[in-house]
Every structure is written in structure tokens, then in C-alpha cells.
Amino acid sequence: MSYISSWSGGKDSCFACYLALAQGYKISHLVNFISQEFKRVSFHGTEKRLIQLQSRAIGIPLLQKETTRDGYEAEFKEAVRSLLPEGIKGMVFGDIYLDEHREWVERVCDDLGIEAIEPLWGKSTEEILTDFIDAGFEAVIVGARSELIDEGWLGKRLDRDFMDYLKTRNIDLCGENGEYHTLVVNGPLFKRRIEITESQTIKRENYWFLDTLKYRLA
């Protein structure tokens, strides 16, 4: 029996997968959902090819599924159901404290006949972010709400300086409410490092996004 891991490309899904592996769960696939309209991870804005590159860098196969706003739950179930014949027992998620997220995950997993694994649930956001950094993960900031976070942080590494910045502004340290999003480029899960060699910041409505123009596996 094996497990699959919900994967956005960001720190929380990555760290949840890492902790699940450390707890003895065998992860057979990363499962990623991208917007059918934009071909990017919803809310994060990460290109689908970067997620594919993460899968190669880590060495865990990726199932990537396009979804629509109105059909998301049905499309989510369809993707996960396609893996069930391989003996999938459960799915790992990176939720921390939002009850509505956990309730949705548990209901959908129950419908699919698998268990929901939440390694980060109930931990303090400061503990999670500190442990993520101390474990040796590297992540860059790829999205942020413009009214909360300055444009200059886009493309910068997620580190203690950024943690201090968030604290001075009373912003949730893990951005659980969508205050910011990240892309993990290296760390204990990775066999190779992702290098972003050219990028630019763009603004869409009230959100900054890092438009990754060139990148490679080091």
C-alpha cells in the first residue's frame, strides 16, 4: 500500500510530503492541479513545467491534472481515482489550521475510500516555518498580496529575514490565508537543485506574481 501527496510546488505541501516520508509513508506520486485557463498552479501562479521540473529533481512521479473553477472537486476526484488501482491507501496534504480546508479534504477522501494525512495540522506556523528552514529547504517567494507584502520580496529566498518582516506586519507566518506563496527549489527531498536564471515581477489585480522566464536543473 502506498500514499500520494497533494503538491502545489510550495513549502507547505513539500514539507508535509517530507514529514510523511519521515514517518514511514511510502509516497508513490505527487499530485498537482493547474488551472485549465492559465496552465499554472491556481493562486500560486507557478508554471506547470516548473512543477514537472520539481518532480524530476525529487525523483517522485507526478500526476498533473488541469481543473476548472466550477468542476474542481469532480476533476480532483477523477485524478485521484485514476491512481487507486495502484493500491493507494491515502493522500497527504499540507493544511495547518483552516477547518474548512480539512473538512473538504476529509470529505473528499472519504468519498474516494482513502485516508487523509495532515502532518502539519495543529502545529504553530512559526514552528513549521522554522523547521522547514532548519531542515535545509530552499524556497523562493513567487506570489504575494500587494497590499500586505512589498514587491521587493518577490524572487527572494524564504528565510528568517522574511519571517521577521512578516512578524512586524502581523502577517501569518505560513501565509495560510493566501498572503504569499512559494516555490521550493532545493532541500532534503531534492536530488538536484532548480535554478531560476531569469524572472520578472508582474501584478494582476491585487497580487504580485514572479514570472519565471528561464530556469534549469543544476
Secondary structure, DSSP 4 states (H G I P E B T S, - for coil): -EEEEE--SSHHHHHHHHHHHHTT--EEEEEEEEETTTSBBTTT--BHHHHHHHHHHHT--EEEEEE-TTTHHHHHHHHHHTTGGGTEEEEE----S-HHHHHHHHHHHHHHT-EEE-TTTT--HHHHHHHHHHTT-EEEEEEEETTTS-GGGTT-B-SHHHHHHHHHTT--TT-TTSSEEEEEEESTT-SS-EEEEEEEEEEETTEEEEEEEEEEE-
